[in-house]
Amino acid sequence: MKTKQLASALALTALLPLSLMTVSCNNNESDKTDADTTQNTTNSQPAAILDCDLGSSTDDLFALTMLYDAHKKGLIDFKAVMIDRGGLENLRLADIMNTYYGFAEMPIGKVHDAPKSPQVFIPYWKMAKPEEYNEMPTFKRTYTDDQLQQLPDAETLYRQILAKEPDSSVVVFSIGFPTNIAHLLDSKADQFSDLDGVALVKKKVKALYIMGGELSLDTPEPDYNLKQDPQNAQTMMDKWPVKIYFSPGSTGQKIDYVPERVIADQKNFKLEDSPVCKTYELFDCNTGQRMWDACAVQQYLHPEFYELHGPVKYTVDSDMVLHEQPGTLHFMTYTKTAAQDTIILNHIRKTAHGGIQKQ
């Protein structure tokens, strides 16, 4: 499971300019609580990492733009995007998004041993292959294909970032498959840290925010993201040593950002050429798409929009259903009222520009 880590990191060093290789270091530890990020602070922004499965559901795009926006407001220090869906086109998509929204030097980590043929709901990955789908627009990119293919595996990049950050300061958002996080937990000491993966996470990470699960066990359902990679899901759930906040599917299901409104909002922000706007213009996004992933990010940025259930402990068996037990590190977030749902949607709409407001 750990082949190519050092080789990938060394290859990236050889190929990329320094600005694309370096992960910045924040030496100022925040004294805020997990979700107390509504105030802009100086040199105390928590480092944030997004682990996502771009190229299928469009809520990943809004999770990304919300983090871009939060970084530009000084609420977080957005460190990296980890891609947990295999394929060069999905790495290209991350590069396209980062470049368009002003994060061209954002480090990207690629998955190895990716889940096999996970379902694609909205095939906007085609926008990353204009040479094959010539009706697609061509977006500016920062990385060449050779550079993308030689990016470090995600767990190597995780370890590089975590090793440089203050203790208990990093926030990780997992809105895709558990593969990269399980690989991180299984990782061994390396040139970045003498700690193994579990010990490094315990020392450096403040909390993990996951899109997944359901609050009610009356009608338990397998978690979609977890069931794409059950073995690594089990590893993640068994080994993760610090707080986890789950954003259940039932919360995001209530947040319907309809295609017509997305397109109108993008044009209002003068972003008619954006990857988000083009996705909604070129593909059928009226497929039951909801803002599941965006809610997982938002529950950290605006905890006042949500209610907490917990602390408890969640485990998974082969059924990939979350099972609640007595415990202290796990929480589930949810909303109670239609008024909260409206506030949540309006906030997603306001941050869908990713901090860009073209003149």
ABEGO torsion letter per residue (X at the ends): XABGAAAAAAAAAAABBAAAABBBBBABBBABBAABAABBBBGABBBBBBBBBBGBBAAAAAAAAAAAAAAAAGABBBABBBBABBEAAAAAAAAAAAAAAGAAABBBBBBBGBBBGBBBABBAAAAABAAABAABBBBBBABBAAAAAABBBAAAAAAAAAAABBBGABBBBBABBAAAAAAAAABBBBAABABBAAAAAAAABABBBBBEEBABAABBBBBAAAAABAAAAAAAAAABABBBBBBBAAAAAABBBBAAAAAAAAAAAGAAABAAAAAAAABBABAGBBAAAAAAAAAAABAAABBBBOBBBBBBBAAGBBBBBBBAABBBBBBABAAAAAAAAAAAAAAAAGGBBBX
